[in-house]
Amino acid sequence: MKLAKVIGTVVATRKDKSLLGCKILMIQPLTDEMKSSGEAIAAIDIVQAGPDDLVYWITGREAALALSDTFAPVDATIVGIVDSVDV
């Protein structure tokens, strides 16, 4: 799992039918020091995150397994909202 900050919302006029009803958010991956890491990516939101929320997310096959349709074409899924971080 990795940390990221929600930076926006994706509006899609057409989606794969396995993603109907799923919200897509833009997230900015973060380093362990809470600094931006790489480019922003789109991720499916299953936890009702919102703008500026700190979230944790997964990639790869596990990203699809978090959805009701485990064969959905996704590469990243937000699986939790972070309340606090102690380093």
C-alpha positions, 0 to 999 in steps of 0.5 A, a space after each residue: 500500500 502507498 500513500 497519496 493525496 486526492 487532488 481532483 475528480 475524473 468525469 467520464 461520459 463513458 466507462 466500462 460496464 464493470 465500472 458503472 457507479 464507481 467514482 474515479 479520483 486523481 491522486 498524487 502519490 507521496 513519499 515516506 516524507 509526505 512529498 509528491 512522488 511522480 505524476 498524478 494518477 487516476 484511481 477508483 475510489 471505494 471509500 468515499 474519499 474527497 478533495 485533499 484527503 490523505 488516502 492509501 491505495 493499491 495497484 496491480 491485480 489487487 486493485 481489481 480484487 477490491 471491487 465487486 467485479 474482480 475482473 474490472 479493468 483498473 490499475 489503481 484503487 483507493 482502499 482507505 482514508 488516513 486519519 493520521 501519520 506518525 513518523 
